[in-house]
Amino acid sequence: MLCAVLVLIALGWIVTGLRADSGELHEAPVVLVGPDVVTAPLVKQVNAVPGRPFSAGAVDDPAEAAELLAGGEVVAALELDLSGTQDQLRLATAHRPALARAIRAEVSRIEKTRGRTVAFVSSTDQHEARSFSPLTFATALAGFLLVCVVSLVWGPLAPTLPRLLARLTALAALAMGAGLSGWLLAAPLPAGERMLLGSVLAATVIAAGALTFACEVIGGLPGLLLAAAVIVAGPVPLLLAGDRLLLTDPWSTGSGWTIAGAAESLSWAAVGDAHPGIAQPLVTIVGSALLGLVVLVATRWLVRGVVAPEGAHLSVGRWRGSLGAVLVSATCLTVLVTAVTSALHGQTVPRPLPSLASTTQCVPSGPVEDVDDLNRITRLRAEPALQGGDVGVSAALGDGRSIWMFGDTLRDKDLPGAGFVRNSMLLVEPDCLRVVLPESGGAIIPDRDEGVGYWPMSVTSLDKPGYALVVVAAQRVRTTDSEDAFGFEALGPAIAQFVVPDGGVPQLIAVTDIGADDADTRRPMWGAAAAVSGEWLYLYGTAREPDPPLGTGFALHVARVAPDQVADPDRWTYWDGTAWTKRAATSSELIPATDGVSQTLSVFERDGRWYAFSKSDEFLGDDLVFWTSSSPTGPFRAQPPVGTLPSGVAAGELRYMPLAHPDILEEPGSVIVSYSRNSTDLGAVLRDPLLYRPKFIRVDLPDR
């Protein structure tokens, strides 16, 4: 019974190990190289990939990444190219073929979903075909089989001192042969490394053989089967996978404590390739050898009298036949179960991310010198990828261009992603407009699962050396009634981050949902407006009581965070009326909901004064109003209306969401404002998308 249990345990280890060996990475340590603001969200994203192929960290210095590679602390370093779309992947262990292939495949797959490519760089390509796993496994197996042969011929115990010495001599001879084989196989390496490798293989034979002797002496057949489970079955998953990082735990950790697994680690260290530590494999090899030898020698005086009394002979014939039957049965069962599990194995595929490495053709826009030119541009029909859209928030880029984000966008019926998409992006160059498209032709910030999409609310840009970091605050929305223009619910805010190389195409690096899905309007919709001032990014949120009377506006709140940390909500703080606090629930109202702002608005600073601009009392209000303050935290005071913007529902023409653009055609004492237009007749919009375009006006800033 005990023998059967041991065999089943060994088979279970091998079979489940095979199931764990998918040829895919499991928490392989890698480092991303680039500015923290870019790598921080990417690290979170990489570590969240299903199956967690990588355990990612980040540094901003390529030299530091090189040190981590040389020290064996990471297996790969991915240097991000912020001026183009080709990143560089450096492999510390490219000489391990299975691991190198898996790293390349996984990185290429993730990069491809972003429309990017990878250049592979390795300083160890000359060792590309080498693998120590088969060699160390064969060496450990040889030590085990030697003991099996000796036991089958002479029995499990050494009844005389000459027999004991003969066993040790045979083990030593096999060890010398393994060491010589290692010396010959490592011929291209320096003499010192060849000698170390040979020593490791010799020690592996001694450790495996001595441990097998000890297990058999103490436990007989069950002991021999236990040795088989530990020495032979234990490292099989590692042998088949090719590297420990291609196994999940406990096989990854467990195989490292086997004699063959420990010998593999010592072999890499012996030939000069970095390894994160040799203490554990040394303990495994030396400890197994010492334990086995001590037990083997001690049986001559301590164990022999217990197992086989003086003058008696231990019969081994009975278990010789049993051993053969067990081995044949175990082999057949292993082959059968391995075939089944291999057939059932499915590959884990990470969730695709959008590719942003493309723009549409340039649409000539002509010079822009005044509001009339802006409105002339909105009547252009040449771009089928952006026939119409609302919202229209903008930010200036450091390279002289500007970036615009639109909400629900109508694309031409002949394009991929035809019809309405939740959001879109436009790059405005001098005399030229370019729509940025993902490969799918869908939303530039892709929809989430369960039909949840993202409506942009504000956009800010931070200049960096060679690129701009663009932060888009959006609200995530779910449609509740496709026949009703107001048939949707807002579930909470989100932050999308783009890297825009100077003169290049925007690249989406992360989308972070802020908070759990919750349609409670009392929770501020952070990012309804945003502004950068000094070292802070201010994110304004709008909130109001559920089911308010028609015409009620939203209250205004504010949070702040260092721009580079905007994707980490734990770094946000909230103004409670007197100080900044970590608790969002204590944020105070800068503007009350009575006669309040629209859900999406603009807040900006000019000449040391802060302005909040919105349509008073949300959609059904008429007045365009500035609220002013000397501080980003208020208090904000409403000023007399600077114009009117009737909703137009009665006439079927909708006018809503006025937004300020302080960076466009800047003039003292005034600001450019856009508002969204739409029609209550969807068919009319489909026939003439110009009905679904923004309109621009200039309004005066209040004197106080």
N, C-alpha and C positions, 0 to 999 in steps of 0.2 A: 504493500500500500504506500509506504513512504517513497519507494522508488518511483511509483506512478505519479505521486504528487510532485516530486522533483522534476520529472520529465515534463509534466504539464506546465509547471512554472516556467521552465526554460523555453518551452514552445510558446507559451503566452508572451514571454518577453520578446522572442524573435518576431512573432507574428504581429504583435502590436507595434513593435519597433518598425517593421516594414510598413505598417499603416501610417506611422508617423513620418516615414521617409517618403515625402512627396516630391523630392527634388527641388523643393522650394525653401527659401530662407526662413529661419525662425530666430528673431531677435539678434540678427547680426549687427555688431556695433559699427556704426558709421558716423562720420562727421560731415556736416555741411559747412562750406567755407563761403562767407559773405557777410555783409553788414547785418547786425543783429535784427534790425527792423524787418529785414527780408527773411532771414533764416528762422527767427523765432516762430512765426506762424507755420512755416514749412515743417519744422521739427514736430510740432503738435500734429500736423496733418499726416506726416510719415508714420509717426508712432501710433496713429489711429487706424491705419490700413488694416482691414480684416486679416487675421492670421499673424499680424505684426511681424512682417518679414525683417524689419530693421528696428534696432534700438538706436535712435538718432540723437546726436548732440550737435552743437554748433560752435564754431570759432570764427573770428573775423580776420585772422592772420594765416596765410598759407604756410608760413614757416612753422607755426604751432601745429597745424594739421600734419605737416611732414614729420614732426617729432612724434605725434600720436601714432602715425603709421609705423615709424621705425621702432617704436617701443612696443608694438603689438597690441596697443590698447584699442585700436579700431582696425577693421579689415579693409575699409575703403574710405576715401575722402572725395566728396563731390564739390568741386569749385564752381560756383554759380557765375555765369557770364551775364552781367547786367547791361552790356552794350549790344548783345545779340541773342541768339537762341541756341547756341551750342555750349553746353557745360562740359567740364573736364572731370573724368572719373579716374582716380588713382587707386590701384589695388595693392594692398600690402602683401597679399597672399595669392597673387595671380598664378603661382606655381602649383596651387592646389586646384586641379582642373574642375572638379565638380563644384567647388565653392565659387571659383571665378566665373564659371558659366552661369550659376544661379544669380550672382550679384549683377552681372551684366544684363541678364534677361529681365530681372526685376526692375533695375534702374531704367532700362530702356522702355519697359512697359509704362512705368509711371511718367517718364519724360514724354513719351509719345502722346499721352492723353493731354499734354499741355502744348502740343505742337512744337516740341523742342527735340533736339538731338544731343547725343553724347559722344565725346571723343574719349577713347580709352587710352590711358597712359599707364605703363608699368615699367618698373626698373628691374623686374625679375623674369622677363619673358623667356630667358634661356632655360628656366626650370619649368616651363609650361606643362610638360608631360609627366612630371614626377608626382607620385603619390606614395606615402609611407603606410597607409592603412593596410593594403594587402600584404606588404612585407612583414609588418609587425604582427599581423594576425597569423600569417603562416608560421612565423617563428614561435609564437606562443602555442599554436596548435602542434608544432613539432615536439615541444617539450611535453605537452600533455600526452601525445601518442606514444612517446618513448616510454613513459610510465605504464601506459596500458599494455604495451608489448611485454615489458619486463614482468608485470604482474601476471599476465596470461601465461608466461613461460615459467616463472619461478615463484609465483605467489605474491601476496600483498606485503609480506614481512620478510625482513632479512634475518634468517635464523642464525647466521654466523657472521663474524666480522668480515671475512673475505667477500661474502655476498653483499654486505653493506658497502664495502669499498668498491666493489664491481659496479653497483648501482650509481654511486657518486662519480666513478670514472666515466661511465657511459654518458651521464648527464653533462660532465665537463667536456667530453669529446664533442658532443652535439653542440654545446655552447661555443666551442672553438670553431666548429664548422660554420655556425651561424655568423660568428664574428668575421670570419674570413669571407663569407658570402657578402656581408655588408661592405667590407673593404673593396671587393671586386666590383660590386654594383655601383659604388660611389666613385668610380674611377675619375670622372671629370672634376671632382672636388679636390681641394688642397689636402695634403697628407694628414694634417691634424684633424680636420673634420671627418675624414674617412676613418681614422682610428677611433674617434668618439662614436661615430655611428656603429662601427663594428662592436664596440664595447656595449652600447645600448642593446644591440640584438643578442649578444652573448648573455647579458644580464636577464633579458627577457626569457630565454630558454631556461636558465637556472631558476628564475622566479616561477615560471609556469610548471616546470617539472617538480621542483621542490614542494610547491603548494599542492600539486596532485598527489605526490607521495604522502604528504601529511593528511590530506582528506581521506585517502584510501586506508591508511593505517588506522585512523581514528574511527572511520565510519563504515569500512568495508565497501560493498557495492553502492549503498546510498551515498557514502562519502565520495566515491568515484563519480557518481552522477552529479553530485553537488559541484565537484571540480569542473565537470563538463559544462554545467550551467554557467558557472562564473567565468571560466577561461575561454570556452568556445562560444556558448550562446550569447554571453554578455556583449561582446563587441561586434556581433553580426550586423545589427542595425547601422553601426558606424562604418563597417566595411562596405555595406551596400550604398550608404548615403554618400560616402567619400569625404565627409567633413562633419564635425559635431554640430556646426551651425545649420546643417540641413536636417537636424532632428529636433523634435520638440522634447521638452522635459516630460518624464524623468529620464528618457533615453539619452538625451544630450549630456546630462550630469552623470548618470549611471555609467555610461560607456567610458567616461573619463577615468573612472575608478577601477576599471578592468585592467588586467596586465597589458593587453594589446593596446588599449586606448592610452594608457599611461606611456607605453613605449613609443607610440606615435608622437606624443607631445615632446618627449625627450629627443626623438629623432630630428624633429624640426629645430630644436634648440641646438642639437649637436652640429648640424650643418650650417649654423650661423644665422638662421632665420629667426626673427624676433618671436617671442612667445610671452604672454602675459605673466608667466610664472612657472617654475619647475619644481617647487617644493612638493606640491601634491603628487605629481607623477613619480618623483623620487621616493616619497614615502610608500607609494603603492608597490613599486618594483622592489625596493630594498626590503620593505616590510614583509612582502610575500616570500621573498627568497630566504630571509632569516627565519621566519616562522616555519617554513617547510623544512629547512635543514635542521633546525633545533628539534622538531618533532621526529624527523627521520632518524637522527642520531640517538635521541632519547629512547626510542622504542626498543633499542637493543637491550636496555637495562630496566626501563620503567613499564613499557606497555606490553612487551612480549609475554611476560608471565600472566597477564590478565587475558590477553586475546588468545594465546596458544600456550598452555602450560608446558613446562620443560619436558622434552621428549615427544611431545605431540606435534602433529603436522596439521596445519589449517587446510581444509579441503577447498579448492577453488574451482573444481570442475563444475559444481552446481551453478555457480553464478556466471561462469564463462558463457554457457549457453544462453542464460537469461540476458546477459549483456548484449549478445548478438541480436536477439529478438527485439530488445528495447531499441537498439540503434536503428534497425530496419524500420520498425514501426514509426519511430520519431521522424525519420527521414521522409517517409511517405506522407505523414500527416503535415509536416512542415511544407513540403512542396504543394500539397493540395490547398492548404489555408493561404499560403503566399499567393497562389494564382487567383484565388477568390478575392482576397483583399486588394490585389493590384487591379483587378477588373472593376471593383467597386469604388476605387479611389477617384475623387473629384478634385479638380484644381481650384484653389481659392483665387479669385480675381478681384483686385481692388476696385472700388467704385471709381469710374472714370471722372476726370476733371476736365473742364472745358479747355479747348485749345484757342489761344488768342493770337496766334502768330499769323494773322492775315488781316488785310484791310481791302475794302473795295476800291474801285478806280477813283481817281481824283475828279471831283465835280467842280469845275471852275465857278468861283463865286463872285469874282470881281472885287474891286476895292470896297472897303467898309469904312465910311467916314461919318455917318450919322444914322439916326434911327430909321430913316427911309431905306437906307441900304440894308439894314438888318431885316426889315420887313420884305424887301425885295428878295432876299435870300430864302425866306420862308416860303416863297411862292415857286421855287425851283422844283421841277418835276423829274430831274434826270437821275435820281437815285432810287431804284426800286427797293433797296434794302431798308429804307427809312421813308416810307410814303407818308406816314403821319405818326405823331406821338404826343404825349402830354408830359407834364412836369418841367423838364428842361432846366436842370441845375448845372452850373458851370464852375470851372476853376481854371486859372491861368497856370501854364507850365513854364518851367524855367528856360526852355529852349525856344520860347516865342510862340508856341502853339497854345491852344486851349482845349480842354476836354469837357464834353457835355454828356450828361446822362438823362435819358428819357424813360418814362414809365411805359405803360402799355403801348406797344409799337406795332404799326401795321406794315407787314412786308408783302411784296408782290407775290401773286399766286403762283408764279413760275419759279420761285426761289425755294431752296430747302428751308424748312421752318416757316412756310407760307402762312399768312394770316396774322393773328395777333400774338406777340410774345410779351412777356412781363416787363422787359427792360431792354435798352439798347444804348450804344455808345457812339459818339461822333467826335472825331478829331478835326479841329478847325485850324487850318494853316493859312498863311497869307495867300489870298486868292484861291483857296482850295478847301473842299470839304471831303472827308473820308470817313465812311462808316466802318467801324471795327466789328468783324464777324468771327464767331467761333466756327469750327468745321461743320457743326450741325446746322448752322444758320439760325439757331434758336437764340434764347436770351443770353446776353453777355455775362450776367450773373445767373447761373443755371438754376432751374427749378429744383426744389428739394423733393423728396419722396412725398407721396400722398397728395400731389397736386398743389403743393405750397410753393408760391413764387415770391419774387422780391420786387417791390416798388422803391426806386431810389427817392430819397428825401433831401439829401445834401451831399456835397462833394468838396473836399479840401485837397490841396496839393502841397507837399513839402519837398523843397529842392534838396537833392543829395548830389555828391560828386558823380557826375555821369548819368544820373537818372533822377526821376521824381517818384516819390511815394504818394500815390493817390488813394485817399480813404473815402469810400462811398458808404454813407449811412443809409440803410434801407429798412423798410418795414416788410415783414413777411406776411403774406396774405393768402387766404384760402377762399375760393369761390363757393358761395352757398346757394346761389340761384343764378344760373347763366342767362336767364331772361330778364333779370332786373339789374339796372345800372348800379344800384347800391347793394346788390346781392353778394357781398363779400364780408369777411371778418378779418381784422388785423390781429395777428397772434403775438406780435412783439417785434423788437428791433433786431437788426443784424448789421455787421460790419464786413464790407468787402474791401480787400486791399489789392491794389494793382501796382506793379512796377512798370514805369514808362521810361525806357532808355532814351536819352537825348536823341531826338530825330527818329526814334524807333516805335515799335508797336506795343501797346499796353499788354501786360501779362498778368492775369489773375493769379495771385499767390495764395489767397485764403478767403474763405467766407465763414464767419463766426456768428452763430445765433446767440443773441444776448438774452439769457433767461429761458425758462421753459415756455412752451406754447400756452398762451393765456389771452383770451379775448376781452378781458376786463379792461375797460377804458380808463379806470382809475390808476392804472400802472402807466407811468410816463413812457411815451414812445420816443426813446432817446435817439438823437440824431435828426429830429425833425428840422433842426437848423444846426449848423456847425461853423465854428470860426477858430482860426489859429491866432494866438497872440502871445508873444514872448515864447516861453518854454512850454506852453500849455495848448492843448486842443480842447476847446469848450464844446460840449455836446448838449444842445438844448432839447428838452423833452416836453411833449404836450400831453395833457390828461384832462379828463372831466368825468363827472358822474355818469353812470349808465342811463340810457334812455332819457336824456335831458329834453327840455322843451325845444321845439324847432327854433333855429336861429341862435342857439347858445354856442358860444365859442369854446376854446380850450384854454386851460391854465398853462403857464409856462414855467418850467423848472430848468435847472442847469447842473451838469456834471462836468468834471474835467479829468484829463489824464495826459501823461506825456505822450506825444504823438506816436513815438516808436512802440508804445505799449498799449495802443488802442484796442488790440485784439484780445487783451487779457482783462476781462471785467473786474477781476480781483484788484486791479491797480486803479480803478476808477474811484473818485471821491465825489461827494454830492454836497451842494450848498444848502445848509439848514436854516439860513437866515442870519447866522452869526459866524459860522465857521464851516470848514470842509469836513465831512464825516464819511465813514465807510458804509453807512446805512442808507440805501436808496429810499427807504420808506420815510425817512425824516427830512427829505428834500422839501424846501419851502417853495411857495408860489411867488414867482417874480412878477407875473401878471395874472390876475384872477380870471376864472372862466366867464364870469359875467362881463359882457362886452369884450370877450377875449379874442384870442388869435385863431387862425385856421390851424388845422392839424399839422400842415407843412408850411413853413414860413422861411424868412431869411433873417439872420442876425449878423451884423458886421460892424467893424470899427472904422472910423475915419476921423483923422485929426484929433485922436484922443477921446472921441465921443462914441458911444455905443448906440446902435440903432436896431430895433426889431421892426420888421416890416411885414405886414400881412393885410388880408381882408378881414375886417372886424366881423365877429360873429359867424365865422366859418362860411360854408358854401352859400347860404341864403342871405348873407349880409350884402351890403352895397359899398360901404366906405373903405377906401384905401387909407391905411393909418400907419404912422410911425409911432413907436414907443421909444423913448430916449432915456439914457442913463449915462452916468459918468464912469460906470464900472460894469464888467461883464456879469456881475452878480446882482445888478439892479440896485435899488428899486427902479423899474421902468415905468415911465409915466406916459400916458396916451396924449398925443398932440392932435390938433385939429386935422380932419381928413384932408388929404392932398389930391383926392380925386374919387371918382365912383366907378364901380365895376358891377353893375347888376348881373345877377346870375343868368338871366335870359331864358329861364325854363319855359315861361309862357310862350315865347316866340320859337322855341325849339332849338335855340342856339345857346350852348352852355359856355359860360365864361367863369373861370375859377383859378385858384392857386396862383396868385401874383407872387413873383419872386424877384428879388433884387440881384443885380449883377454889377457890383461896385468896381470890378476890374475891367469892364468893357466901356470904351469911349468915355473915360473918366473926365469929368468937368467939375470945378468947384461949385458946391451948393446944389448939386443935383445928382441923380443916379438913374441908370437904365433899369427898367423893370419889364419883365415878360409876364404874360398870363396865358394859361392854357385855354384852348377853344375846342369845342366838340359839338355834336348834334345829338338830339334825342332820337334821331332816325338813323340807326346803324346802316341801313341800306344806302342812305344819302352819303355817308362817310365812305363806304366801299366804292361808290360811284365816283366820288370826288374827294380824295384824301386831303385836299387842301383845306377842307373844313376842319381837319384834325391837325392843325399846325399852330404853334405859338404866335403871339403878336407882341410887338415891343412898343413901349412908350417911355418917355423921360419924365420923371417927376422931381419936384423940388424937395430938398431936404429941409426939415423944420429948423427954425432959427434957434430953438432951445431944446 
